[in-house]
Amino acid sequence: MKNKKIIKKNHEFQTIIGKNKSFKNSTFVIYYSKNKELNFRYGISVGTKIGNAVLRNKIKRKIRSIVFDIIKNDFNAPFDIIIIARKNLLYKTFEEVSKDLTNLIKSVK
């Protein structure tokens, strides 16, 4: 079954980032735009400066887990969101990262 809540295509990433609507903190940068499908979609980007492929995939799994918890708690806004992780994420606990990301996503509303 295809997951329609994940943004994977490069042109979709570039379209959302090109709109220059963003929120940021020390851990994440979030770009967002309103979508026409009336459901929440997200994409995750972790740069190569953060670490090797194993570490980047581990970070993506953590971010997906946090986003899933946010969606599960009745967040269904019609937005496309690109989440870009910053290097400061490596020095924070899971709870701190979760709090930072939750606050940013909720500020999109």
C-alpha positions as CSV (number, residue, x, y, z in Angstrom):
1,M,0.0,0.0,0.0
2,K,1.4,3.4,-1.0
3,N,1.8,5.9,1.8
4,K,0.3,9.2,0.5
5,K,1.5,11.2,3.5
6,I,5.2,11.2,2.5
7,I,6.8,13.7,0.1
8,K,9.6,12.0,-1.8
9,K,10.0,13.7,-5.2
10,N,12.7,16.4,-5.6
11,H,10.4,18.8,-7.5
12,E,7.9,18.7,-4.7
13,F,10.6,19.5,-2.2
14,Q,11.9,22.4,-4.3
15,T,8.3,23.8,-4.8
16,I,7.6,23.9,-1.1
17,I,11.1,25.3,-0.2
18,G,10.8,27.9,-3.0
19,K,7.7,29.4,-1.3
20,N,10.0,30.7,1.6
21,K,7.5,30.1,4.3
22,S,9.5,28.6,7.2
23,F,9.9,28.3,11.0
24,K,13.2,27.4,12.6
25,N,14.9,26.6,15.8
26,S,18.3,25.2,16.8
27,T,17.3,21.6,15.9
28,F,15.1,21.9,12.8
29,V,14.1,24.1,9.9
30,I,10.5,23.6,8.6
31,Y,9.3,24.8,5.3
32,Y,5.5,24.6,4.7
33,S,2.8,25.4,2.1
34,K,-0.9,24.8,2.0
35,N,-1.9,21.9,-0.2
36,K,-5.0,21.2,-2.3
37,E,-5.5,17.6,-1.1
38,L,-6.7,18.7,2.3
39,N,-4.4,16.3,4.2
40,F,-1.1,16.5,6.0
41,R,2.0,15.5,4.0
42,Y,5.6,15.6,5.1
43,G,9.1,15.1,3.8
44,I,12.3,14.7,5.8
45,S,15.8,15.8,4.8
46,V,19.0,15.1,6.7
47,G,22.2,16.5,5.2
48,T,25.4,14.6,4.7
49,K,27.3,16.9,7.1
50,I,25.4,15.3,10.0
51,G,26.9,11.8,9.6
52,N,27.2,8.6,7.7
53,A,24.2,6.9,6.1
54,V,23.5,4.7,9.1
55,L,23.3,7.7,11.4
56,R,21.2,9.8,9.0
57,N,18.7,6.9,8.6
58,K,18.5,6.5,12.4
59,I,17.6,10.3,12.6
60,K,15.0,9.9,9.9
61,R,13.3,7.0,11.8
62,K,13.2,9.1,15.0
63,I,11.7,12.1,13.1
64,R,9.1,9.8,11.5
65,S,8.2,8.4,14.9
66,I,7.7,11.9,16.3
67,V,5.6,13.0,13.2
68,F,3.5,9.9,13.5
69,D,2.7,10.7,17.2
70,I,1.8,14.3,16.2
71,I,-0.6,13.0,13.4
72,K,-2.1,10.4,15.7
73,N,-3.0,13.2,18.2
74,D,-5.6,14.7,15.7
75,F,-3.3,17.0,13.8
76,N,-4.8,17.0,10.3
77,A,-4.1,20.4,8.8
78,P,-3.9,20.7,5.0
79,F,-0.2,21.5,4.8
80,D,2.9,20.1,3.1
81,I,5.8,20.3,5.4
82,I,9.5,19.7,4.7
83,I,11.6,19.0,7.9
84,I,15.3,19.6,7.6
85,A,17.4,18.4,10.5
86,R,20.3,20.4,11.8
87,K,23.5,19.1,13.3
88,N,22.5,20.3,16.8
89,L,20.0,17.4,16.8
90,L,22.9,15.0,17.6
91,Y,23.5,16.6,21.1
92,K,19.9,16.5,22.3
93,T,17.8,13.7,23.9
94,F,14.8,12.2,22.1
95,E,12.4,14.1,24.4
96,E,14.0,17.5,23.6
97,V,14.0,16.7,19.9
98,S,10.3,15.7,20.1
99,K,9.4,18.9,22.0
100,D,11.2,21.1,19.4
101,L,9.6,19.4,16.4
102,T,6.1,19.3,18.0
103,N,6.3,23.1,18.7
104,L,7.4,23.9,15.2
105,I,4.7,21.8,13.5
106,K,2.0,23.1,15.7
107,S,3.1,26.7,14.9
108,V,2.3,26.0,11.2
109,K,-1.4,26.0,12.0
